[in-house]
Amino acid sequence: MEYETHGPVSEECRVAINRVASYELHVSDAYLSMACYYSEDVRMPPFAKFFAEQAELKREHAKQFLRYLRKREGVVCLPVIKRPDIDNWGSGLQALKSAVQLENILTNVLQDLKITATKDNETGLVDFVKEFIDKQTGSIAFLEYHQKLLEESLQQEGLSAKSAESAESAETSVEET
């Protein structure tokens, strides 16, 4: 990934790159928390491995943005992003919903950087950011797919439980008569 770079990056782009790098680290930390939460689970959900991989990948993405910034003589000044309040990711559905939300916000932050870079005629930066935006599409699709599967599975379990309760209730009323 070698991109055309000419002198220092604009101040607006510097701020936006720092914001992207900081948010990539934030998402990495959330994924690490999710992966660790499920690592002790004997019936680890299939998406738990994805969380661990994404934690490393997002951290690497942050490094790539910071390297780009340093190459362009920019100052690294990462804004602080509040950590998620969630420590218990529950049955998995909550984690998937949170992951989709984090990825959508990251996509918006990347889009903001692309818009800023386009406005400032930073063509090398625009090309650099496009690759990350393209990767977001795949990550979000994967998460949404697993979220849908889990929701359908939970719905089926709920219907099965209601059917069992109805059958049990019918048996009880037959026995009483």
HELIX and SHEET records of a PDB file:
HELIX    1   1 GLU A   11  SER A   39  1                                  29    
HELIX    2   2 ALA A   48  LYS A   71  1                                  24    
HELIX    3   3 LEU A   93  LYS A  119  1                                  27    
HELIX    4   4 THR A  123  GLU A  176  1                                  54    
END                                                                             
